């Protein structure tokens, strides 16, 4: 299983392509983050699933498509998440 760590900003960034087999997304910081599914080329519109503490999301929780992430509104620190691909 491959893992990757992402430091997030308030702007949506694609962290998993739609074709990749996502196993788990884990928040690895005090700051909150948001994740959402969309197409490979288009960032999500609106809010995503909020991750706080040691929240974890699987592909079933997020849904199909590319997975995008950003630091959550109001987060004072940089959010960091870890992505595990099968």
DRENTORKOL-3810 file (N, C-alpha, C; in nm, 4 decimals):
REM DRENTORKOL-3810
@n.u->0.0848; n.v->-0.1173; n.w->0.0000; ca.u->0.0000; ca.v->0.0000; ca.w->0.0000; c.u->0.0896; c.v->0.1240; c.w->0.0000
@n.u->0.0663; n.v->0.2119; n.w->-0.0934; ca.u->0.1427; ca.v->0.3363; ca.w->-0.1043; c.u->0.0735; c.v->0.4470; c.w->-0.0253
@n.u->0.1526; n.v->0.5306; n.w->0.0407; ca.u->0.0957; ca.v->0.6452; ca.w->0.1120; c.u->0.1607; c.v->0.7735; c.w->0.0629
@n.u->0.0857; n.v->0.8805; n.w->0.0725; ca.u->0.1335; ca.v->1.0126; ca.w->0.0341; c.u->0.0791; c.v->1.1138; c.w->0.1335
@n.u->0.1600; n.v->1.2120; n.w->0.1706; ca.u->0.1189; ca.v->1.3170; ca.w->0.2626; c.u->0.1046; c.v->1.4477; c.w->0.1855
@n.u->-0.0030; n.v->1.5212; n.w->0.2149; ca.u->-0.0298; ca.v->1.6481; ca.w->0.1481; c.u->-0.0464; c.v->1.7581; c.w->0.2520
@n.u->0.0236; n.v->1.8695; n.w->0.2326; ca.u->0.0023; ca.v->1.9911; ca.w->0.3112; c.u->-0.0999; c.v->2.0738; c.w->0.2347
@n.u->-0.2088; n.v->2.1080; n.w->0.2997; ca.u->-0.3215; ca.v->2.1719; ca.w->0.2320; c.u->-0.3270; c.v->2.3220; c.w->0.2555
@n.u->-0.3788; n.v->2.3912; n.w->0.1571; ca.u->-0.4054; ca.v->2.5346; ca.w->0.1642; c.u->-0.5569; c.v->2.5531; c.w->0.1516
@n.u->-0.6082; n.v->2.6755; n.w->0.1588; ca.u->-0.7529; ca.v->2.6972; ca.w->0.1434; c.u->-0.8056; c.v->2.6711; c.w->0.0017
@n.u->-0.7170; n.v->2.6504; n.w->-0.0950; ca.u->-0.7578; ca.v->2.6237; ca.w->-0.2330; c.u->-0.7672; c.v->2.4735; c.w->-0.2563
@n.u->-0.8741; n.v->2.4285; n.w->-0.3248; ca.u->-0.8890; ca.v->2.2862; ca.w->-0.3555; c.u->-0.7679; c.v->2.2364; c.w->-0.4336
@n.u->-0.7144; n.v->2.1206; n.w->-0.3961; ca.u->-0.6103; ca.v->2.0548; ca.w->-0.4744; c.u->-0.6476; c.v->1.9077; c.w->-0.4904
@n.u->-0.6237; n.v->1.8545; n.w->-0.6102; ca.u->-0.6565; ca.v->1.7140; ca.w->-0.6362; c.u->-0.5514; c.v->1.6265; c.w->-0.5698
@n.u->-0.5967; n.v->1.5297; n.w->-0.4889; ca.u->-0.5036; ca.v->1.4421; ca.w->-0.4184; c.u->-0.5110; c.v->1.2981; c.w->-0.4672
@n.u->-0.6207; n.v->1.2603; n.w->-0.5328; ca.u->-0.6364; ca.v->1.1246; ca.w->-0.5858; c.u->-0.7100; c.v->1.1339; c.w->-0.7188
@n.u->-0.6555; n.v->1.0706; n.w->-0.8220; ca.u->-0.7240; ca.v->1.0655; ca.w->-0.9511; c.u->-0.8425; c.v->0.9700; c.w->-0.9435
@n.u->-0.9400; n.v->0.9911; n.w->-1.0286; ca.u->-1.0596; ca.v->0.9066; ca.w->-1.0288; c.u->-1.0254; c.v->0.7597; c.w->-1.0503
@n.u->-0.9245; n.v->0.7300; n.w->-1.1303; ca.u->-0.8888; ca.v->0.5914; ca.w->-1.1628; c.u->-0.8084; c.v->0.5223; c.w->-1.0526
@n.u->-0.7583; n.v->0.5971; n.w->-0.9553; ca.u->-0.6768; ca.v->0.5368; ca.w->-0.8494; c.u->-0.7651; c.v->0.4686; c.w->-0.7451
@n.u->-0.7116; n.v->0.3620; n.w->-0.6867; ca.u->-0.7849; ca.v->0.2832; ca.w->-0.5883; c.u->-0.7560; c.v->0.3367; c.w->-0.4480
@n.u->-0.8374; n.v->0.4309; n.w->-0.4044; ca.u->-0.8210; ca.v->0.4938; ca.w->-0.2734; c.u->-0.8624; c.v->0.3977; c.w->-0.1634
@n.u->-0.7760; n.v->0.3839; n.w->-0.0639; ca.u->-0.8079; ca.v->0.2993; ca.w->0.0507; c.u->-0.8530; c.v->0.3836; c.w->0.1698
@n.u->-0.7785; n.v->0.4888; n.w->0.2027; ca.u->-0.8065; ca.v->0.5646; ca.w->0.3242; c.u->-0.7480; c.v->0.7053; c.w->0.3160
@n.u->-0.8220; n.v->0.8041; n.w->0.3678; ca.u->-0.7722; ca.v->0.9405; ca.w->0.3856; c.u->-0.7786; c.v->0.9695; c.w->0.5351
@n.u->-0.6663; n.v->1.0096; n.w->0.5934; ca.u->-0.6575; ca.v->1.0355; ca.w->0.7365; c.u->-0.6064; c.v->1.1769; c.w->0.7605
@n.u->-0.6720; n.v->1.2506; n.w->0.8490; ca.u->-0.6230; ca.v->1.3827; ca.w->0.8882; c.u->-0.5034; c.v->1.3624; c.w->0.9801
@n.u->-0.3978; n.v->1.4380; n.w->0.9576; ca.u->-0.2756; ca.v->1.4224; ca.w->1.0356; c.u->-0.2299; c.v->1.5576; c.w->1.0899
@n.u->-0.3240; n.v->1.6369; n.w->1.1392; ca.u->-0.2902; ca.v->1.7686; ca.w->1.1932; c.u->-0.3994; c.v->1.8137; c.w->1.2890
@n.u->-0.3710; n.v->1.9202; n.w->1.3608; ca.u->-0.4715; ca.v->1.9795; ca.w->1.4488; c.u->-0.5738; c.v->2.0564; c.w->1.3665
@n.u->-0.5276; n.v->2.1193; n.w->1.2602; ca.u->-0.6164; ca.v->2.1982; ca.w->1.1742; c.u->-0.7144; c.v->2.1074; c.w->1.1001
@n.u->-0.8342; n.v->2.1563; n.w->1.0782; ca.u->-0.9370; ca.v->2.0805; ca.w->1.0064; c.u->-0.9153; c.v->2.0907; c.w->0.8559
@n.u->-0.9697; n.v->1.9926; n.w->0.7832; ca.u->-0.9607; ca.v->1.9903; ca.w->0.6370; c.u->-1.0963; c.v->1.9528; c.w->0.5798
@n.u->-1.1116; n.v->1.9715; n.w->0.4497; ca.u->-1.2309; ca.v->1.9275; ca.w->0.3774; c.u->-1.1867; c.v->1.8409; c.w->0.2610
@n.u->-1.2636; n.v->1.7349; n.w->0.2321; ca.u->-1.2398; ca.v->1.6531; ca.w->0.1143; c.u->-1.3707; c.v->1.6387; c.w->0.0388
@n.u->-1.3609; n.v->1.6232; n.w->-0.0922; ca.u->-1.4800; ca.v->1.6080; ca.w->-0.1759; c.u->-1.4412; c.v->1.5366; c.w->-0.3042
@n.u->-1.5390; n.v->1.4753; n.w->-0.3685; ca.u->-1.5175; ca.v->1.4089; ca.w->-0.4968; c.u->-1.5682; c.v->1.4986; c.w->-0.6090
@n.u->-1.4972; n.v->1.4945; n.w->-0.7211; ca.u->-1.5351; ca.v->1.5694; ca.w->-0.8404; c.u->-1.4696; c.v->1.4995; c.w->-0.9590
@n.u->-1.4597; n.v->1.5665; n.w->-1.0719; ca.u->-1.3898; ca.v->1.5097; ca.w->-1.1864; c.u->-1.2401; c.v->1.5351; c.w->-1.1722
@n.u->-1.1599; n.v->1.4697; n.w->-1.2562; ca.u->-1.0151; ca.v->1.4909; ca.w->-1.2509; c.u->-0.9773; c.v->1.6356; c.w->-1.2786
@n.u->-1.0542; n.v->1.7042; n.w->-1.3643; ca.u->-1.0163; ca.v->1.8382; ca.w->-1.4058; c.u->-1.0869; c.v->1.9529; c.w->-1.3376
@n.u->-1.1960; n.v->1.9251; n.w->-1.2672; ca.u->-1.2765; ca.v->2.0330; ca.w->-1.2089; c.u->-1.2833; c.v->2.0215; c.w->-1.0576
@n.u->-1.2370; n.v->2.1258; n.w->-0.9896; ca.u->-1.2449; ca.v->2.1280; ca.w->-0.8435; c.u->-1.3909; c.v->2.1288; c.w->-0.7996
@n.u->-1.4195; n.v->2.0737; n.w->-0.6819; ca.u->-1.5572; ca.v->2.0732; ca.w->-0.6314; c.u->-1.6092; c.v->2.2150; c.w->-0.6096
@n.u->-1.7387; n.v->2.2288; n.w->-0.6170; ca.u->-1.8027; ca.v->2.3557; ca.w->-0.5842; c.u->-1.8656; c.v->2.3410; c.w->-0.4465
@n.u->-1.8458; n.v->2.4380; n.w->-0.3612; ca.u->-1.9048; ca.v->2.4325; ca.w->-0.2280; c.u->-1.8182; c.v->2.3553; c.w->-0.1301
@n.u->-1.8771; n.v->2.3260; n.w->-0.0161; ca.u->-1.8064; ca.v->2.2591; ca.w->0.0928; c.u->-1.7970; c.v->2.1090; c.w->0.0687
@n.u->-1.6983; n.v->2.0482; n.w->0.1336; ca.u->-1.6812; ca.v->1.9037; ca.w->0.1264; c.u->-1.7056; c.v->1.8402; c.w->0.2619
@n.u->-1.6638; n.v->1.7141; n.w->0.2761; ca.u->-1.6699; ca.v->1.6446; ca.w->0.4049; c.u->-1.5627; c.v->1.7053; c.w->0.4951
@n.u->-1.5997; n.v->1.7438; n.w->0.6152; ca.u->-1.5036; ca.v->1.8055; ca.w->0.7074; c.u->-1.4329; c.v->1.6963; c.w->0.7878
@n.u->-1.3013; n.v->1.7047; n.w->0.7942; ca.u->-1.2203; ca.v->1.6134; ca.w->0.8740; c.u->-1.1636; c.v->1.6898; c.w->0.9916
@n.u->-1.1794; n.v->1.6335; n.w->1.1108; ca.u->-1.1254; ca.v->1.6940; ca.w->1.2322; c.u->-1.0655; c.v->1.5843; c.w->1.3180
@n.u->-0.9710; n.v->1.6218; n.w->1.4037; ca.u->-0.9101; ca.v->1.5232; ca.w->1.4922; c.u->-0.8432; c.v->1.4126; c.w->1.4129
@n.u->-0.8769; n.v->1.2900; n.w->1.4433; ca.u->-0.8196; ca.v->1.1750; ca.w->1.3726; c.u->-0.9230; c.v->1.1105; c.w->1.2808
@n.u->-1.0111; n.v->1.1921; n.w->1.2216; ca.u->-1.1122; ca.v->1.1400; ca.w->1.1289; c.u->-1.0465; c.v->1.0648; c.w->1.0144
@n.u->-1.1186; n.v->0.9633; n.w->0.9655; ca.u->-1.0725; ca.v->0.8837; ca.w->0.8520; c.u->-1.1886; c.v->0.8634; c.w->0.7568
@n.u->-1.1595; n.v->0.8709; n.w->0.6284; ca.u->-1.2610; ca.v->0.8483; ca.w->0.5255; c.u->-1.2098; c.v->0.7463; c.w->0.4253
@n.u->-1.2988; n.v->0.6602; n.w->0.3783; ca.u->-1.2670; ca.v->0.5621; ca.w->0.2750; c.u->-1.3330; c.v->0.6050; c.w->0.1444
@n.u->-1.3067; n.v->0.5326; n.w->0.0372; ca.u->-1.3691; ca.v->0.5618; ca.w->-0.0919; c.u->-1.5214; c.v->0.5554; c.w->-0.0785
@n.u->-1.5733; n.v->0.4613; n.w->-0.0012; ca.u->-1.7186; ca.v->0.4496; ca.w->0.0170; c.u->-1.7773; c.v->0.5752; c.w->0.0817
@n.u->-1.7038; n.v->0.6384; n.w->0.1714; ca.u->-1.7505; ca.v->0.7612; ca.w->0.2369; c.u->-1.7493; c.v->0.8806; c.w->0.1415
@n.u->-1.6480; n.v->0.8862; n.w->0.0553; ca.u->-1.6272; ca.v->1.0022; ca.w->-0.0315; c.u->-1.7076; c.v->0.9933; c.w->-0.1601
@n.u->-1.7166; n.v->0.8752; n.w->-0.2171; ca.u->-1.7881; ca.v->0.8561; ca.w->-0.3429; c.u->-1.6931; c.v->0.8472; c.w->-0.4610
@n.u->-1.7481; n.v->0.8230; n.w->-0.5811; ca.u->-1.6648; ca.v->0.8054; ca.w->-0.7003; c.u->-1.6071; c.v->0.9374; c.w->-0.7507
@n.u->-1.5032; n.v->0.9263; n.w->-0.8311; ca.u->-1.4414; ca.v->1.0438; ca.w->-0.8921; c.u->-1.3079; c.v->1.0762; c.w->-0.8286
@n.u->-1.2475; n.v->1.1827; n.w->-0.8770; ca.u->-1.1218; ca.v->1.2306; ca.w->-0.8195; c.u->-1.1502; c.v->1.2866; c.w->-0.6802
@n.u->-1.0532; n.v->1.2753; n.w->-0.5912; ca.u->-1.0689; ca.v->1.3275; ca.w->-0.4557; c.u->-0.9871; c.v->1.4558; c.w->-0.4442
@n.u->-1.0510; n.v->1.5584; n.w->-0.3950; ca.u->-0.9903; ca.v->1.6905; ca.w->-0.3774; c.u->-0.9894; c.v->1.7238; c.w->-0.2284
@n.u->-0.8943; n.v->1.8056; n.w->-0.1856; ca.u->-0.8850; ca.v->1.8435; ca.w->-0.0447; c.u->-0.8387; c.v->1.9883; c.w->-0.0320
@n.u->-0.8721; n.v->2.0482; n.w->0.0816; ca.u->-0.8260; ca.v->2.1836; ca.w->0.1152; c.u->-0.8351; c.v->2.1991; c.w->0.2665
@n.u->-0.7654; n.v->2.2991; n.w->0.3197; ca.u->-0.7817; ca.v->2.3286; ca.w->0.4615; c.u->-0.9208; c.v->2.3885; c.w->0.4802
@n.u->-0.9828; n.v->2.3597; n.w->0.5920; ca.u->-1.1199; ca.v->2.4038; ca.w->0.6168; c.u->-1.1247; c.v->2.5523; c.w->0.6500
@n.u->-1.2368; n.v->2.6152; n.w->0.6161; ca.u->-1.2575; ca.v->2.7558; ca.w->0.6511; c.u->-1.2399; c.v->2.7734; c.w->0.8010
@n.u->-1.1702; n.v->2.8774; n.w->0.8388; ca.u->-1.1509; ca.v->2.9067; ca.w->0.9801; c.u->-1.0319; c.v->2.8360; c.w->1.0429
@n.u->-0.9646; n.v->2.7481; n.w->0.9694; ca.u->-0.8466; ca.v->2.6808; ca.w->1.0235; c.u->-0.7315; c.v->2.7797; c.w->1.0294
@n.u->-0.6696; n.v->2.7890; n.w->1.1449; ca.u->-0.5605; ca.v->2.8841; ca.w->1.1612; c.u->-0.4270; c.v->2.8235; c.w->1.1203
@n.u->-0.4186; n.v->2.6918; n.w->1.1180; ca.u->-0.2950; ca.v->2.6233; ca.w->1.0838; c.u->-0.3104; c.v->2.5504; c.w->0.9512
@n.u->-0.1977; n.v->2.5084; n.w->0.8966; ca.u->-0.1980; ca.v->2.4297; ca.w->0.7739; c.u->-0.2461; c.v->2.2883; c.w->0.8061
@n.u->-0.3410; n.v->2.2395; n.w->0.7307; ca.u->-0.3905; ca.v->2.1036; ca.w->0.7497; c.u->-0.3032; c.v->2.0068; c.w->0.6708
@n.u->-0.2827; n.v->1.8892; n.w->0.7266; ca.u->-0.2051; ca.v->1.7847; ca.w->0.6607; c.u->-0.2871; c.v->1.6567; c.w->0.6605
@n.u->-0.2939; n.v->1.5913; n.w->0.5445; ca.u->-0.3643; ca.v->1.4639; ca.w->0.5371; c.u->-0.2731; c.v->1.3588; c.w->0.4761
@n.u->-0.3019; n.v->1.2335; n.w->0.5091; ca.u->-0.2290; ca.v->1.1200; ca.w->0.4548; c.u->-0.3261; c.v->1.0382; c.w->0.3718
@n.u->-0.2857; n.v->1.0046; n.w->0.2492; ca.u->-0.3675; ca.v->0.9261; ca.w->0.1576; c.u->-0.3018; c.v->0.7899; c.w->0.1403
@n.u->-0.3797; n.v->0.6833; n.w->0.1570; ca.u->-0.3315; ca.v->0.5471; ca.w->0.1339; c.u->-0.4013; c.v->0.4912; c.w->0.0115
@n.u->-0.3221; n.v->0.4462; n.w->-0.0855; ca.u->-0.3758; ca.v->0.3875; ca.w->-0.2081; c.u->-0.3493; c.v->0.2380; c.w->-0.2067
@n.u->-0.4489; n.v->0.1604; n.w->-0.2476; ca.u->-0.4331; ca.v->0.0144; ca.w->-0.2522; c.u->-0.3543; c.v->-0.0259; c.w->-0.3738
END
